[in-house]
Amino acid sequence: MRPETDLSARAASLNARYRHHGATAVLERALKDPEVGRIALVSSFGSESVALLHLVSVVDPQTPVIFIDTEMLFPETLTYQSELAVRLNLRDLRIVRGRLAETLARDPDGLLHGRDPDACCALRKTEPLARALDGFDGWITGRKRYQGGQRAALEFFEAEPETGRLKVNPLAHWSSSDVQDYIEENRLPRHPLVAKGYLSIGCAPCTSPVAEGEDPRAGRWRGHQKDECGIHFVDGKLVRGGKPRAA
């Protein structure tokens, strides 16, 4: 792990260096640049994940890919993940889960998501990810500016002083149509739930279809003041909250 004190300076330097590069060039160079260090891709294998997964498989299929199985995912997601990993020849796929003893102790009835969704995300996603990223200097995300909220001002490189890591966002400047065009042009399979109106896909109990005209992430944690799972830091705080959603 690199010292935290130089993270912001390194992120600023990297953003200046790669400001005029596209997603592929940023990813290619991030995987080799000593200023970035050792990085892994963290993917949910969700509705748009196939674009970045394919890009990584083309640039370097040996890139570590971390998939967090919260054990509350849709069966379709698990099948899609398995099939996509083979199709894209992902050679270092790491499937991580929460610790069984902790899960049984903190969520014995499997209903923590209804009582305290933040605590459930911490148990099943945030904490397992933190353990999986041990030894890495940074991680690649699929976040994009057009997704709005805390993501509206994303740069290619972000400092995360709380963990001592850099985040790399190769698709930060892509639009929704850029993503869809990439998927179509490369004839990539879509998550099967997209056709059923699920435009942002997480755990089954906390994800619902999105109506026409709704924000793509409106189907996540409906009825809760929450729009992020808590794996990202912004201004020193875990990002979880947002505007209250309609039930």
N, C-alpha and C positions, 0 to 999 in steps of 0.2 A: 504494500500500500504506500502511495506517495504522500509526502507531508501535505497537510491541508492548506498551509499558508500560501502556497503558490498556485492553488487550483484556479482561482479567478483570473490570475494573470495568464496562466496557460490557456484557459478557455478563450480569453480575449485574443491572445496571440493566434490561436488556431482559427478562430472565426475571421480574423483579419487575413490570414493566409489563404483560407479556402472560401472567402466571401463570394467569389464569382464562379465557383465550381458547381457542378450539378450533383445530383444524388449519388450517381455511380462513382464519380471521382472522389467525392467526400468519403464514401464507404471504402473504396480501394485504398486510399491513403491513410485513413484512420486505422485500418487493420495493420499498417506497416509503420506508421509514424511513431518513433520512440517517445515523442511528447505526449502521445495518447496512452501508450502502454498496452497491457494485455486486456482485451475486451471480449465480451460475450454478447450475443443477441438474446434479449428476453422477449419471448413471443407468446401471445395468448392463443394463437391459431384461430383468431376470431374472424370477423367479417371482411377485413381488409388486409389481414396479416400475410396473405399469400404473396402480395407484391414485394414486400421487403424480404420475406423468406426466399423468394425466387432470386432477388437481386443478390442476396448473400450467397446463395448456392452457385451463382454464376461467377461471382468475384472470388470466393474461397469457400468451398463446401466443407472445409475442415474447421470453420469458425464454430466455436461452442455455441449451441442453441439451448437456452434454458426454457423449459415449459413447466409451469406450475400447475399441477393437478390438485385443485382444491378439494377434490372428492365430492364436489357438488356441481360439477359441470354437466352440461347436456351430453347425453350419449352421442349425439351427432358431432359434438366437438372432439370427443375422444377418438371417434372413427376417422374424422377428417384429419386430425393430427397424425394418426398412424399412417394413413394413406399418403398424406402429403410428404411426410418424412422420407418415405420410400421413393416417391416420384421425384422429389428434388435431390435425392441422394445426400441428405444431411448426415454427415459422417460423425458428428459429435453432439448428438442430441442427449440432453440431460433432463430427465423427468424428475421433478422434486415434489415432495409432499410434506405436510406438517408432521410433527412427531406424534405418534399414536398416543403415547401417555398424556401429552399435553392436550391433545384434541379431546380425549375421553374425560379429562379433568375439567376442562373449561367449556366444553360443549357436549355434555353427556347425552342430551336428548336430540342433538342435531338441529336445534331450533334457535341457536344463538343469533343467526342472521335476522330473525324477526325481532328479537329483543334489543339487540345492539349490533347493527350491521358493521360499525367501525371495528368493534372487538372481533367480529367474525373474520373480517378482512385481514386484521392483524394476525390472527391465529393461523388462518389457512393460506394467506398469500404473502403479506409483508415479511413476516418472520422467516418463513421458508426461503424466500428470495434472498434475504440478507445472508443466510447461511450459504446459499448456492453461489453468491457473488464473492464469498471470501477468497482472497487471492487474486482477484481481478482489479485492475486499475480503473475500469470504467465499464459501461454497458451501452448497447445499442437499443434504441427504442423506435417504435413506429409512430410516435406522436407527430402531429401536423398542426400548423397554424390555423387552418380553416376549421378545426374542431372547436375553436373558440375558448372562452373562459380563460383559465390560467395558461392556455397553450397559444394564445393569440400573438405573442411576441417571441415565439421560440426561435432560437438560433441553432446552427448546426451542432455547436458544442456548448454544454452547460456545466458549470461547476456545482458540485454537490458536497459542500464542506462537511455536512453532518456525517457523511460516510467516507469522505476522503476520496471520492471517485468523480470521474467525468461521465457525463451522459452524452451520447452521440445520437443526433436526430437527423439522419440522412434525408428523410422525406419532409423535413420541416416546411419547406416552401412549396410542396406539391398541393395542388387543388384536388377536390374530390374527383373531378373529371380526369385529372392526371392519373390518379390511382385506377379508376375504372378503365381508362384507355390502356394502361400498362397490362392490366389483367386480361383484357380482351386481345391485345396484340400478341401476347405470349401464350394465349389459349390456356390460361390457368384455371383450375377448378375452383369454384366458389364454395364457401361454406354453405351447406344445404339449408340452413335456417334463414339465410338471406332472402330466399324466395318466399318465405313465410312472413316477411316483414320485420325480421330481427336485424337491425342495421348496426347495432353495437352489442356484442355478445359476451356475457360474463357467466357467472354461476346461474344455474337454472332457477333457483328460488327468487333471485333478485333481478331477473331480466324478463322483459315483456316486449311484444311487437310494438313497432312504431307506426302511428297513423300518418297518412299523407299530410305533408306540411309540417310535421313535428321535427324538432331537432333530432339528428340521428342518435344522440345519446339519451334521448328522453325516456327510453325504455329501461334505463339502468336505475335501480333503487327508487322506483316510483313511490311517492308519498314520504320520502325521507329527504332531509336537507343534506344531500350527499350526491356528488357526481364524479368522485374519483375513489379508487380503492385504497389509496394511502401508500402506494409504493414510490411516489414521487415527492421530492422536497421542493418548496418554493419559499424563498425568503426565510429559510431556517425552520419551516414548519411542514409537517406531512400534509399533503393536499388531499382533503376528503370532502370538504363542504362545498356548497353551492346554493343556488336558489331552491326553495322548496318545490317539489314536483307535485303535480296533480295526482290524486289517487286513481 
